[in-house]
Amino acid sequence: MIENVTSSSTFKRAENKTRVLRRFLKKFLNDWSFELASMIAFNLMIALLPIAIILFGILGLILNDRPQIQQDLKDNVIQLFPSDNTTQVAIKQVVDLVFNKLSKDAGVILVIGILFAMISSSRLFVSIDKTLTIIYRLHERSFLRQYLMAIALLLAFIIIFILMLVAGSVPSALMNTVRGDAARFGLFIAGILMSLSISFGLFQMIYRLTPNKKMSLKKTWCGALIAAIILELFIILFPLYVRKFMSQIGFAVILIIFFYYFAIILIFGAQINSYFFENNFALNDTLGTSVSQIYQEHHDENITNSSFNENNNQQDLSNNNEHNQMNNVRCINKLWPFKRRYSIEPLSQSNNST
């Protein structure tokens, strides 16, 4: 039955049409994409606190005498997270506490936050760099270059995040001054397009600057655009998912799940660029099996080379001993010019000749 289905012309046509997608899916799975997404999500959780300290410290310095703008930005920060009541209340309490505290002594806290972020938050972009190294089949940067790149991307990420907050606050601020459903709908669409463009810029920055290779716009725009669209849909639909299935789960678990899906979207866009634009094909097996096979081949090659070198060394040692013995015989013959000459023939051959 199965052989009849697989040998049918319809099955073969479907197999040919889906060959590219199946190979792309094979690369996505064999590169340990879900496992690498877990690593990025974990590092994003660790980097969240120092990044928040820097953000609120900067905003506290800039907006110290503008309470209305502060409130709009705090509302936008709260709206970035799932919109169930428990999460919203918890986030609001944390944001109010941190924002009010940092507004008073933003200078000292900002310096401490920057130093703390340079140490801990850079691990986020180091993990992204290692992930893209696997996806793009590249050599790793050196330790120093890797951390300098991570710190630079961290600062760029903070700037883009501030732009996202500002872009999100503009439509909501104008919504109260505009009348009419058509105008409000237009502002809503404008806010989505603005958020989409900033998300595209975020992914574009990661895909172009993080890999240890010179990347061009024509090889990164597609993955960045698809990832930005999926991220916008995910941000819209994730609160519905939380209210439907996770209403009783704590905020920390919801945040981890949110970061995990964000990391999957990030890796998915990078895989699109790597496969369709860089022509990096799938491994024959999963990453762990491929590394094991490469190690075994390298290990067998080292054993072969070692045995070959050992044989050569033994042969060279034998030749050197024979050469030294011949030199000793010549010296004896020169020093003692007897009629009987010494030779290096074996003793048995010498006895037979006599």
C-alpha positions as CSV (number, residue, x, y, z in Angstrom):
1,M,0.0,0.0,0.0
2,I,2.7,2.4,1.0
3,E,4.8,1.5,-2.0
4,N,1.9,2.2,-4.3
5,V,1.4,5.6,-2.8
6,T,5.1,6.6,-3.0
7,S,5.4,5.3,-6.6
8,S,2.4,7.3,-7.8
9,S,2.9,10.2,-10.1
10,T,1.0,12.6,-7.8
11,F,3.3,11.8,-4.9
12,K,6.4,12.3,-7.0
13,R,5.1,15.7,-8.3
14,A,4.4,16.8,-4.7
15,E,7.8,15.5,-3.6
16,N,9.5,17.5,-6.4
17,K,7.6,20.7,-5.6
18,T,8.3,20.5,-1.8
19,R,11.9,19.5,-2.2
20,V,13.3,23.0,-1.4
21,L,11.0,23.4,1.6
22,R,11.9,20.0,2.9
23,R,15.6,20.7,2.6
24,F,15.2,24.0,4.3
25,L,13.3,22.3,7.2
26,K,16.1,19.7,7.4
27,K,18.6,22.5,7.8
28,F,16.5,24.2,10.4
29,L,16.2,21.1,12.5
30,N,19.7,19.7,12.0
31,D,21.3,23.0,13.1
32,W,19.7,22.6,16.5
33,S,17.6,25.7,16.0
34,F,15.2,25.0,18.9
35,E,18.0,24.3,21.2
36,L,19.9,27.4,20.2
37,A,16.7,29.4,20.7
38,S,16.6,28.2,24.3
39,M,20.1,29.5,24.8
40,I,19.3,32.9,23.4
41,A,16.1,33.1,25.5
42,F,18.0,32.3,28.6
43,N,20.7,34.9,27.9
44,L,17.9,37.4,27.1
45,M,16.4,36.8,30.5
46,I,19.8,37.4,32.2
47,A,20.3,40.6,30.1
48,L,16.9,42.0,30.8
49,L,17.7,43.6,34.2
50,P,20.8,45.5,33.2
51,I,19.2,46.6,29.9
52,A,16.2,47.9,31.9
53,I,18.5,49.8,34.3
54,I,20.2,51.5,31.4
55,L,16.9,52.3,29.7
56,F,15.2,53.8,32.7
57,G,18.4,55.6,33.7
58,I,18.6,57.3,30.3
59,L,14.9,58.1,30.3
60,G,15.1,59.4,33.9
61,L,17.9,61.8,32.9
62,I,16.2,63.0,29.7
63,L,12.6,63.2,30.9
64,N,13.0,64.2,34.5
65,D,10.8,67.3,34.1
66,R,8.3,65.7,31.7
67,P,5.9,63.6,33.7
68,Q,3.3,63.1,31.0
69,I,5.9,61.7,28.5
70,Q,7.2,59.5,31.3
71,Q,3.7,58.1,31.9
72,D,3.2,57.5,28.2
73,L,6.5,55.6,27.9
74,K,5.7,53.5,31.0
75,D,2.4,52.6,29.5
76,N,4.1,51.5,26.3
77,V,6.6,49.4,28.3
78,I,3.7,47.7,30.0
79,Q,1.9,47.1,26.8
80,L,4.9,45.3,25.3
81,F,4.2,42.4,27.6
82,P,1.2,40.0,27.7
83,S,-2.0,41.8,28.5
84,D,-3.6,39.5,31.1
85,N,-4.4,41.2,34.4
86,T,-1.9,39.4,36.6
87,T,1.0,40.2,34.2
88,Q,-0.1,43.8,33.6
89,V,-0.4,44.5,37.4
90,A,3.0,42.9,38.2
91,I,4.8,44.8,35.3
92,K,3.1,48.1,36.3
93,Q,4.4,47.8,39.9
94,V,7.9,47.0,38.8
95,V,8.0,49.7,36.2
96,D,6.7,52.4,38.6
97,L,9.1,51.4,41.3
98,V,12.2,51.3,39.1
99,F,11.2,54.4,37.1
100,N,10.6,56.5,40.1
101,K,13.8,55.3,41.8
102,L,16.0,55.9,38.8
103,S,14.4,59.3,38.1
104,K,15.8,60.6,41.4
105,D,19.4,59.3,41.1
106,A,19.7,58.4,37.4
107,G,23.3,59.6,37.1
108,V,24.9,57.0,39.5
109,I,22.5,54.2,38.6
110,L,23.1,54.8,34.9
111,V,26.9,54.4,35.3
112,I,26.4,51.3,37.4
113,G,23.9,50.0,34.9
114,I,26.2,50.5,31.9
115,L,29.1,48.7,33.7
116,F,26.9,45.9,34.7
117,A,25.4,45.6,31.2
118,M,28.8,45.5,29.6
119,I,29.6,42.4,31.7
120,S,26.4,40.5,31.7
121,S,24.2,41.7,28.8
122,S,27.0,41.2,26.3
123,R,26.5,37.5,26.7
124,L,23.2,37.9,24.9
125,F,24.9,39.0,21.7
126,V,27.7,36.5,22.2
127,S,25.2,33.7,22.2
128,I,23.5,35.2,19.0
129,D,27.0,35.4,17.4
130,K,27.6,31.7,18.2
131,T,24.2,30.8,16.8
132,L,24.7,32.6,13.5
133,T,28.2,31.1,13.3
134,I,26.5,27.7,13.1
135,I,23.8,28.8,10.8
136,Y,26.1,30.5,8.3
137,R,29.0,27.9,8.6
138,L,31.5,30.5,9.7
139,H,34.7,30.7,11.8
140,E,34.3,32.2,15.3
141,R,35.7,35.6,16.3
142,S,38.4,35.8,18.8
143,F,37.4,36.4,22.4
144,L,38.2,40.1,22.5
145,R,36.6,40.9,19.1
146,Q,33.5,38.9,20.1
147,Y,32.9,40.9,23.2
148,L,33.6,44.2,21.6
149,M,31.1,43.4,18.9
150,A,28.6,42.3,21.6
151,I,29.0,45.6,23.5
152,A,28.5,47.6,20.3
153,L,25.4,45.7,19.4
154,L,24.1,46.1,22.9
155,L,24.3,49.9,22.7
156,A,22.6,49.8,19.3
157,F,19.9,47.5,20.6
158,I,19.2,50.0,23.4
159,I,18.9,52.8,21.0
160,I,16.5,50.8,18.8
161,F,14.5,49.8,21.8
162,I,14.1,53.5,22.8
163,L,13.0,54.3,19.2
164,M,10.4,51.5,19.5
165,L,9.0,53.0,22.7
166,V,8.9,56.5,21.2
167,A,7.3,55.1,18.0
168,G,4.7,53.3,20.1
169,S,3.9,56.4,22.2
170,V,3.3,58.7,19.3
171,P,0.1,57.0,17.9
172,S,-1.3,56.6,21.4
173,A,-0.7,60.2,22.2
174,L,-2.3,61.4,19.0
175,M,-5.3,59.0,19.5
176,N,-6.7,61.2,22.2
177,T,-6.6,64.3,20.1
178,V,-8.0,62.8,16.9
179,R,-11.8,62.4,16.4
180,G,-13.5,59.9,14.0
181,D,-13.1,56.2,13.5
182,A,-11.3,56.6,10.2
183,A,-8.6,58.8,11.7
184,R,-8.2,56.5,14.6
185,F,-7.9,53.5,12.4
186,G,-5.3,55.3,10.3
187,L,-3.3,56.0,13.4
188,F,-3.6,52.4,14.4
189,I,-2.2,51.3,11.0
190,A,0.5,53.9,11.1
191,G,1.6,52.6,14.5
192,I,1.8,49.0,13.2
193,L,3.8,50.1,10.2
194,M,6.1,52.2,12.3
195,S,6.6,49.3,14.7
196,L,7.1,46.9,11.8
197,S,9.8,49.2,10.3
198,I,11.7,49.4,13.6
199,S,11.5,45.6,14.0
200,F,12.8,45.2,10.5
201,G,15.7,47.6,11.4
202,L,16.4,45.5,14.6
203,F,16.6,42.2,12.7
204,Q,18.5,43.8,9.8
205,M,21.1,45.1,12.3
206,I,21.5,41.6,13.9
207,Y,21.7,39.8,10.5
208,R,24.2,42.2,9.0
209,L,26.5,43.0,11.9
210,T,26.6,39.9,14.0
211,P,27.9,37.2,11.6
212,N,31.7,37.0,11.2
213,K,31.3,37.8,7.5
214,K,30.6,40.9,5.4
215,M,26.9,40.8,4.7
216,S,25.0,42.8,2.1
217,L,21.5,44.2,2.2
218,K,20.3,42.0,-0.7
219,K,21.2,38.9,1.3
220,T,19.6,39.9,4.6
221,W,16.5,41.9,3.8
222,C,14.2,38.9,3.1
223,G,14.9,37.1,6.4
224,A,14.7,40.4,8.3
225,L,11.3,41.3,6.7
226,I,9.8,37.9,7.3
227,A,11.0,37.9,10.9
228,A,9.6,41.4,11.5
229,I,6.2,40.4,10.1
230,I,6.1,37.2,12.2
231,L,7.2,39.2,15.3
232,E,4.4,41.7,14.8
233,L,1.8,39.0,14.4
234,F,3.3,37.2,17.4
235,I,3.0,40.4,19.6
236,I,-0.6,40.8,18.6
237,L,-1.6,37.1,19.1
238,F,0.5,36.2,22.1
239,P,-1.8,37.9,24.7
240,L,-4.7,35.9,23.3
241,Y,-2.6,32.7,23.7
242,V,-1.8,33.6,27.3
243,R,-5.4,34.4,28.3
244,K,-6.6,31.2,26.7
245,F,-4.0,28.7,27.9
246,M,-1.8,30.3,30.6
247,S,-4.0,32.4,32.8
248,Q,-2.8,30.7,35.9
249,I,0.9,30.6,35.0
250,G,3.3,33.0,36.7
251,F,4.7,36.1,35.0
252,A,8.3,34.7,34.8
253,V,7.2,31.6,32.9
254,I,5.2,33.7,30.5
255,L,8.2,36.0,29.9
256,I,10.5,33.0,29.3
257,I,8.0,31.6,26.7
258,F,7.8,35.0,25.0
259,F,11.6,35.3,24.7
260,Y,11.8,31.7,23.5
261,Y,9.4,32.3,20.6
262,F,11.2,35.6,19.9
263,A,14.5,33.7,19.6
264,I,12.9,31.1,17.3
265,I,11.7,34.0,15.0
266,L,15.2,35.4,15.1
267,I,16.8,32.1,14.1
268,F,14.1,31.5,11.4
269,G,14.9,34.7,9.6
270,A,18.7,33.9,9.8
271,Q,18.0,30.4,8.4
272,I,16.1,31.9,5.4
273,N,19.1,34.2,4.6
274,S,21.6,31.4,5.1
275,Y,19.8,28.8,3.0
276,F,18.2,30.8,0.1
277,F,20.8,33.7,-0.2
278,E,24.1,32.2,1.1
279,N,23.5,28.7,-0.3
280,N,24.4,27.0,3.0
281,F,22.8,23.6,2.7
282,A,21.7,21.2,5.5
283,L,24.0,18.9,7.3
284,N,23.5,15.2,6.5
285,D,22.8,14.5,10.2
286,T,22.0,16.6,13.2
287,L,24.7,18.9,14.6
288,G,25.8,16.6,17.3
289,T,26.1,13.5,15.0
290,S,28.0,15.6,12.4
291,V,30.5,16.8,15.0
292,S,30.9,13.2,16.2
293,Q,31.6,12.1,12.6
294,I,34.1,14.9,12.0
295,Y,35.9,14.1,15.2
296,Q,36.0,10.3,14.4
297,E,37.4,11.0,10.9
298,H,40.0,13.4,12.4
299,H,40.9,10.9,15.1
300,D,41.3,8.1,12.6
301,E,43.4,10.4,10.4
302,N,45.6,11.3,13.3
303,I,46.1,7.6,14.2
304,T,47.1,6.9,10.6
305,N,49.5,9.8,10.4
306,S,51.0,8.8,13.8
307,S,51.6,5.3,12.7
308,F,53.1,6.5,9.5
309,N,55.4,9.0,11.3
310,E,56.4,6.2,13.7
311,N,57.4,3.9,10.9
312,N,59.3,6.7,9.3
313,N,61.1,7.5,12.5
314,Q,62.1,3.9,13.0
315,Q,63.4,3.7,9.5
316,D,65.3,7.0,10.0
317,L,66.7,5.7,13.3
318,S,67.9,2.5,11.6
319,N,69.5,4.4,8.8
320,N,71.2,6.7,11.2
321,N,72.6,3.8,13.2
322,E,73.9,2.1,10.1
323,H,75.5,5.4,8.9
324,N,77.1,5.9,12.3
325,Q,78.5,2.3,12.3
326,M,80.0,2.8,8.8
327,N,81.7,6.0,10.0
328,N,83.1,4.2,13.0
329,V,84.5,1.4,10.8
330,R,86.2,3.9,8.4
331,C,87.8,5.7,11.4
332,I,89.1,2.4,12.7
333,N,90.5,1.4,9.3
334,K,92.3,4.8,9.0
335,L,93.7,4.6,12.5
336,W,94.8,1.0,12.3
337,P,96.0,0.2,8.8
338,F,96.1,-3.6,9.1
339,K,95.7,-6.0,6.2
340,R,92.4,-7.2,7.7
341,R,89.8,-4.5,7.2
342,Y,86.8,-4.1,9.5
343,S,83.4,-4.1,8.0
344,I,79.8,-3.7,9.1
345,E,78.7,-7.1,7.9
346,P,77.0,-9.4,10.4
347,L,79.2,-11.6,12.5
348,S,77.7,-14.8,10.9
349,Q,78.6,-13.6,7.4
350,S,82.2,-12.8,8.5
351,N,82.6,-16.2,10.0
352,N,81.4,-17.9,6.9
353,S,83.8,-16.0,4.7
354,T,86.7,-17.1,6.9
